[in-house]
Amino acid sequence: MRWSFGPNEVQESIRMVESEHFDIRTLTMGISLLDVPSKSASAVADHVYEKVVRLGSRLPATAREVSSTFGVPIVNTRISVTPISLIAEGMSEQAYVQVAQAMDRAAKEIGVDYIAGFSALVHKGMTPGDTRLIYSLPEALAGTRRTCASLNVASTRTGINMEAVRLTGQMVKRIAEATADTAGSGCARFVAFANAVEDNPFIAGAMHGVGEPECVINVGISGPGVVLHAIQKAWEVEKDFDFTGLAETIKRMSFKITRAGELLGREVVKRLGPPVRFGVVDLSLAPTPARGDSVAEILEAMGIERAGAPGTTAALALLTDAVKKGGLMASSSVGGMSGAFIPVSEDAGMVRAVREGAMCIEKLEAMTTVCSVGLDMVAIPGDTSESTIAAIIADEMAIGVMNNKTTGARLIPVPGHGAGESVDLGGLLGELIVMDVRQLDVSRFIGLGGRIPAPLQSLRN
C-alpha cells in the first residue's frame, strides 16, 4: 500500500503544529537482542552496544529529515531492546550493571534520548537472573543517564507476584537514594507494570517483546493541544453540544493525529530500509509541561473546574474511549498502551491541580482505572517506607489485573522532601510536587510473600 499525505492533510497538520502543540512524541526503534553470541559479560555488553549502534545510528538524522519534510516536530527518538533478563540469565549482578552501561554508551553514541529494556518479566516468579537484575537497578540507574528499566510484576493471567512487588518497593527507595543528588531522578527511568505490552514506544517502560520482528519503528503520538482546541471551539459554535457531540469531537481529532503519526512513521521506515519494519501507532495522548498541551486541561475544558474534582474520572473515561475509537479508524496498526497519559509532573494542568490541592494520590488511583498508564511520575515524600511504596504499587497492579489492562507505577520518593514541596527536573520531566501519602503501617501485609492469585476472568480458554 502506498502511504502519502494529501494536500488537505498537509495543511491540517501544519495548522495543528503552529497553533495547537501537535507533535510526534517519539519514534522508538525496537531491536531484538536474542542473537547474543554467549553469556560472557563482556560479550553480551559488546553485542548490545554494537547492534544498537549498527541498527540505530541513522534514526535521529532520519527523524529530523522527515520532520523537516512534513513540518511536524518529532520530539524524541528512542531505542527499546529485548528485556535484558532474557539474554543475561546466568551472569553476575555486576555484569547486569555492565550491560546497562553499554546500553547507555550506545544511546549516547547515536544521539537518541533514551534506551529502554533493562527489564525483567517476573509476573509469576523470578529466576536467579531476574533477581540479580532487580538488585542491580540502583547502581545501574545511578551510573547511567539514558538507560531505562522496568519490571512486569503482575498480569491478569497469573495474578500479582507479591515477592517481586516487595522487592520493587525496596529498589525504588534505593534508586532514589542512589540518585539523591538529582532529587531521586533515577526513579523517573523505572516503572513497575501489570500486563506490560511488547510494543510500547513510551519511556520508561518500552521494551522489544520476544514476539516482535528483528527491528521495528513504533510511533507514540501526542496531541492534547489539538483535542483541547477542538473542544473549546465546539463549545463556541455548537448550539446543542452534549456528551455525544463531545465524544465525536474527540474522535475526529484522534483520527487526524493518528493518521499523521502513522504516515510519518512509515516514511521513516521507508528511508531507513530493511531490516526495519513498521510496528504500531500508540494512540496515547501524551502531555508536556507546556501550557495548552495538557490532558488535565482537556478535562477542565469539558466543564470541570479543576482536574481532581468530582466527575474527573467520568470525563477521563470518555476521553480515553473516544481517542481509541478515532484512532482505530485511522490505522490498522494500533498498539502500545493507547489511552490518555496522566503523568503528574509532565502535565502543566496536573501540576496546577496538585499544587492547589484538587488532586490527591487516591483520586489519581481512581482515574487510572479508565486510562493509561497508571500512577505516572508521582512524587512522594522521601521518607516513605519501602513497604508503603510496595503497597502503592500493589494497589495499582490490582487495578490492572482486575480490569485486564496495562497499568504502571512510576513513583519518585524525593530525598529530603516532604508533602507540598517541589523540585523542577526540567525538560519533558517537568516539575515534581510531592504528594501526601498516608503513613500507615502495611509491612505485615507486604511481608506475607507469595502471589495474589489470578482473578476469575483469567480463565478464558
C-alpha positions in Angstrom: 0.0 0.0 0.0 1.3 3.5 -0.9 1.1 5.9 2.1 1.2 9.6 1.4 -0.2 12.9 2.7 -2.9 14.6 0.6 -2.7 18.4 0.3 -5.5 18.9 2.8 -3.8 16.7 5.3 -0.5 18.6 5.0 -2.3 21.9 5.6 -4.2 20.5 8.5 -1.0 19.1 10.1 0.8 22.5 9.7 -2.2 24.3 11.3 -2.1 21.8 14.3 1.6 22.3 14.7 1.5 26.1 14.6 -1.4 26.7 16.9 -2.2 23.5 18.9 1.1 22.0 20.0 0.8 18.9 17.7 3.9 16.8 17.5 5.0 13.2 17.4 6.2 12.5 20.9 8.5 9.6 20.0 9.8 7.4 17.3 11.1 4.3 19.1 13.1 1.7 17.3 12.8 -1.8 18.8 15.8 -4.0 18.4 16.0 -7.8 19.1 19.0 -9.0 21.1 18.0 -12.6 21.1 21.1 -13.4 18.9 23.5 -12.6 21.7 26.5 -14.9 21.0 27.4 -16.0 24.5 26.8 -15.4 28.2 30.1 -13.8 28.8 29.5 -10.4 30.4 31.9 -8.6 28.1 30.5 -10.4 25.0 26.9 -9.5 26.0 27.8 -5.9 26.6 29.8 -5.6 23.4 26.9 -7.2 21.4 24.3 -4.9 22.9 26.5 -1.8 22.1 27.4 -3.0 18.5 23.9 -4.0 17.5 22.2 -0.9 18.8 24.7 1.4 17.2 24.6 -0.5 13.9 20.8 -0.5 13.5 20.0 2.7 15.3 22.7 5.1 14.1 20.6 6.6 11.3 17.4 7.0 13.4 17.9 10.6 14.8 19.0 12.0 11.4 16.2 10.3 9.5 13.7 11.6 12.0 15.0 15.1 11.6 14.7 14.8 7.8 11.2 13.5 7.9 10.2 16.2 10.5 11.6 18.9 8.2 10.0 17.5 5.1 6.5 17.4 6.6 6.7 20.2 9.1 5.7 18.1 12.1 8.0 18.1 15.1 9.3 14.7 16.3 10.2 15.4 19.9 12.2 12.3 20.9 13.9 9.4 19.3 14.4 6.3 21.4 15.6 2.7 21.4 14.0 -0.3 23.0 15.6 -3.7 23.3 14.7 -7.3 24.3 14.3 -7.5 28.1 17.8 -7.9 29.3 16.9 -10.6 31.8 16.1 -12.9 28.9 19.6 -12.6 27.4 21.7 -12.3 30.5 20.5 -15.2 32.7 23.5 -16.8 34.5 25.5 -13.6 34.6 26.6 -11.9 37.8 24.9 -8.8 39.3 27.8 -6.6 38.3 27.5 -7.9 34.8 24.0 -6.6 34.6 25.3 -3.2 35.5 27.9 -3.5 32.8 25.1 -4.2 30.2 23.2 -1.2 31.4 26.2 1.0 30.9 26.8 -0.5 27.4 23.2 0.4 26.6 23.8 4.0 27.8 27.0 4.3 25.8 25.2 3.2 22.6 22.3 5.6 23.2 24.8 8.5 23.6 26.8 7.4 20.6 23.9 7.5 18.2 22.2 10.5 19.8 18.8 9.1 21.0 17.2 10.5 24.1 16.6 7.2 25.9 17.2 3.5 25.6 14.8 1.1 27.4 14.6 -2.6 28.0 16.7 -3.1 31.1 13.8 -5.2 32.2 12.6 -8.4 33.6 9.2 -10.3 33.3 8.5 -11.6 36.8 4.7 -11.7 37.0 4.7 -15.3 38.1 8.1 -15.9 39.5 11.7 -14.9 39.5 14.7 -16.7 38.1 18.1 -16.1 39.8 19.0 -13.8 36.8 15.8 -11.8 37.3 16.6 -11.3 40.9 20.2 -10.2 40.1 18.8 -7.7 37.6 16.4 -6.3 40.2 19.2 -5.9 42.8 21.4 -4.2 40.2 18.8 -1.5 39.5 20.1 1.2 41.9 23.7 1.0 40.7 22.6 0.6 37.0 20.4 3.6 37.0 22.7 5.8 39.1 25.5 5.1 36.7 23.6 5.9 33.5 21.6 8.8 32.2 19.7 7.4 29.3 19.1 3.7 30.3 15.5 3.0 31.4 14.3 0.0 33.3 11.0 -1.8 34.0 9.6 -4.9 35.8 6.4 -6.7 34.9 5.2 -7.9 38.3 1.6 -8.8 37.6 -0.8 -10.0 34.9 -4.4 -10.9 34.6 -3.4 -14.4 33.6 -1.1 -15.0 36.6 -2.0 -12.6 39.4 0.4 -10.4 41.3 3.8 -11.6 42.3 4.0 -10.0 45.7 7.6 -11.1 46.3 8.5 -9.1 43.2 6.3 -6.2 44.4 8.1 -6.2 47.8 11.5 -6.2 46.2 10.4 -3.4 43.8 9.4 -1.2 46.8 12.9 -1.7 48.2 14.5 -0.9 44.9 12.5 2.3 44.3 13.7 3.6 47.6 17.3 2.6 46.9 17.2 4.1 43.4 16.0 7.4 44.9 18.8 7.3 47.5 21.4 6.5 44.8 20.3 9.5 42.7 19.6 11.8 45.6 21.9 14.5 44.1 19.3 14.9 41.3 16.2 14.6 43.5 15.8 10.9 43.0 15.5 11.3 39.3 16.7 7.8 38.6 13.2 6.7 39.6 11.9 8.6 36.6 13.6 5.9 34.5 12.0 3.0 36.2 8.4 1.7 36.1 6.6 -1.4 37.5 3.9 -2.9 35.3 0.9 -5.1 35.3 0.2 -6.6 31.8 3.2 -5.0 30.1 2.9 -4.9 26.3 5.6 -5.9 23.9 5.4 -2.8 21.6 5.2 0.1 23.9 7.2 3.1 22.5 7.0 5.2 25.6 9.6 5.6 28.3 10.3 4.3 30.9 8.6 1.0 30.1 9.4 0.5 26.5 10.7 -3.0 25.6 11.1 -5.1 22.4 9.0 -8.2 23.0 10.0 -11.7 22.0 7.1 -11.9 19.6 8.4 -8.9 17.6 10.4 -8.8 14.4 14.2 -8.1 14.3 13.8 -4.3 14.1 10.7 -2.1 14.1 9.6 1.5 14.4 6.8 2.2 16.9 5.2 5.7 16.9 4.0 7.5 20.0 1.7 10.4 19.1 1.0 13.4 21.2 -1.8 16.0 20.6 -3.5 17.0 23.8 -3.4 20.6 22.5 -5.2 19.6 19.3 -8.0 17.9 21.2 -8.2 20.8 23.7 -8.6 23.4 20.9 -11.3 21.3 19.2 -13.3 21.1 22.4 -13.0 24.8 23.1 -14.1 25.6 19.6 -17.1 23.2 19.8 -18.4 24.9 22.9 -18.4 28.2 20.9 -20.1 27.0 17.7 -22.3 24.0 18.6 -25.8 25.0 19.8 -26.8 21.6 21.2 -23.4 20.4 22.4 -23.8 17.3 24.6 -21.7 14.3 25.6 -22.3 12.6 22.3 -21.0 15.7 20.5 -18.1 15.9 22.9 -17.1 12.3 22.1 -17.5 12.8 18.3 -15.3 15.9 18.5 -12.5 13.9 20.3 -12.8 11.0 17.8 -12.4 13.3 14.8 -9.2 14.8 16.2 -7.8 11.5 17.3 -8.3 10.2 13.7 -6.3 13.2 12.3 -3.4 12.9 14.7 -3.2 9.1 14.4 -3.1 9.2 10.7 -0.4 11.9 10.7 1.6 9.7 13.1 1.4 6.6 11.0 2.3 8.4 7.8 5.4 9.9 9.4 6.4 6.6 10.9 6.1 4.8 7.7 8.1 7.4 5.9 10.9 7.0 8.4 10.8 3.2 7.9 10.9 3.7 4.1 14.0 5.8 4.4 15.8 3.5 6.8 15.1 0.4 4.7 15.4 -3.3 5.7 15.5 -4.8 8.2 13.5 -2.0 9.8 9.7 -2.6 9.6 6.8 -0.5 10.7 5.3 -1.6 14.1 2.4 0.3 15.7 1.0 3.6 16.5 0.4 4.1 20.2 -2.8 6.2 20.4 -2.0 7.6 23.9 -2.4 11.4 24.3 1.0 12.3 25.9 1.2 15.8 27.5 4.1 18.1 28.0 4.8 20.7 30.7 3.8 23.5 28.2 0.5 25.3 28.8 -2.2 24.2 26.4 -0.6 20.7 25.9 -2.3 19.1 28.9 -4.6 16.2 29.4 -5.8 17.8 32.6 -6.8 21.0 30.7 -8.8 18.8 28.3 -10.8 17.5 31.3 -11.3 21.1 32.5 -12.4 22.2 29.0 -15.2 19.6 29.3 -16.7 21.6 32.2 -14.8 20.6 35.3 -13.3 23.5 37.3 -10.1 21.6 38.2 -8.8 18.1 37.4 -9.4 16.1 40.5 -12.9 17.4 41.1 -15.9 15.0 41.2 -16.6 14.0 37.6 -12.9 13.8 36.6 -12.9 10.0 36.3 -16.0 10.0 34.1 -14.6 12.7 31.9 -11.3 10.8 31.5 -13.2 7.6 30.6 -15.0 9.5 27.8 -11.7 10.9 26.6 -9.9 7.6 26.6 -12.6 5.8 24.8 -13.1 8.4 22.1 -9.3 8.6 21.5 -9.2 4.8 20.9 -12.3 4.8 18.6 -11.0 7.7 16.5 -7.5 6.2 16.3 -8.7 2.8 15.3 -10.5 4.3 12.3 -7.2 5.9 11.1 -4.9 2.9 11.4 -4.9 -0.8 11.3 -1.6 -0.9 13.2 -2.6 0.3 16.6 -0.7 -1.0 19.6 1.3 0.0 22.7 -0.9 1.2 25.6 -3.2 3.5 23.7 -5.2 5.7 26.0 -4.6 9.0 27.8 -1.5 9.6 29.9 -1.7 11.5 33.1 2.0 11.8 34.2 1.7 14.3 37.0 5.0 16.2 36.6 4.8 16.3 32.8 1.4 17.9 32.6 1.0 21.5 33.4 -2.7 21.1 34.3 -1.9 18.2 36.6 0.9 20.2 38.4 -1.6 23.0 39.0 -4.2 20.7 40.3 -1.8 19.1 42.8 -0.4 22.5 43.9 -4.0 23.8 44.5 -5.0 20.6 46.5 -7.6 19.5 43.9 -5.7 16.3 43.1 -4.6 13.6 45.7 -3.0 10.3 45.1 -6.2 8.4 45.9 -8.0 10.3 43.1 -5.2 9.6 40.8 -5.5 5.9 41.5 -9.2 6.1 40.7 -8.5 7.8 37.4 -6.1 5.0 36.4 -9.0 2.5 36.3 -10.1 4.1 33.0 -6.9 5.3 31.2 -3.3 4.5 30.6 -1.0 4.0 32.2 -1.2 4.3 36.0 0.5 6.3 38.6 3.0 8.1 36.4 5.7 10.5 37.6 4.2 10.8 41.0 6.5 12.4 43.6 6.1 11.1 47.2 7.9 12.1 50.4 11.5 10.9 50.6 10.9 9.2 54.0 8.1 7.0 52.7 8.8 3.4 53.8 9.7 0.6 51.4 6.6 -1.3 52.4 4.3 1.7 51.8 5.9 2.1 48.3 5.3 -1.6 47.6 1.7 -1.3 48.8 1.0 1.7 46.4 2.5 -0.4 43.6 0.4 -3.4 44.6 -2.8 -1.3 44.5 -2.0 -0.1 41.0 -1.2 -3.7 39.9 -4.5 -4.9 41.3 -6.3 -2.3 39.1 -4.5 -3.6 36.0 -5.1 -7.3 36.9 -8.8 -7.0 37.7 -9.6 -4.8 34.7 -7.4 -6.8 32.3 -5.5 -3.6 31.2 -2.0 -2.3 31.4 -1.2 -0.2 34.5 2.1 1.0 35.8 3.6 2.8 38.8 6.4 5.3 38.3 6.9 6.7 41.8 9.7 9.1 42.9 10.4 9.3 46.6 12.2 12.7 46.6 15.1 12.5 49.2 14.8 15.2 51.9 11.5 16.5 50.7 8.0 16.3 52.2 4.4 16.8 51.0 3.8 20.1 49.2 7.5 20.7 48.4 8.6 20.9 44.8 11.6 20.1 42.6 11.9 21.0 38.9 13.6 18.2 36.9 13.5 20.3 33.7 12.6 19.3 30.1 9.8 16.8 29.5 10.1 15.5 33.1 8.7 18.8 34.4 8.0 19.8 38.0 7.7 17.3 40.8 5.3 18.4 43.6 5.5 15.9 46.4 2.1 14.4 47.1 0.9 13.4 50.6 0.9 9.7 51.3 -0.8 8.1 54.3 2.0 6.9 56.5 0.2 3.8 58.0 1.9 0.5 58.7 1.4 -2.0 55.9 4.5 -4.0 56.5 2.7 -7.1 57.7 0.6 -7.3 54.6 3.6 -6.7 52.2 5.6 -9.2 54.2 3.2 -12.1 53.6 5.1 -13.2 50.4 3.8 -15.4 47.7 1.4 -14.4 44.9 -2.0 -12.9 44.9 -3.9 -15.4 42.7 -5.2 -14.6 39.2 -8.8 -13.4 39.1 -11.7 -15.4 37.7 -11.5 -13.6 34.3 -8.1 -15.1 33.7 -9.8 -18.4 32.8 -10.6 -17.5 29.2 -9.6 -20.6 27.3 
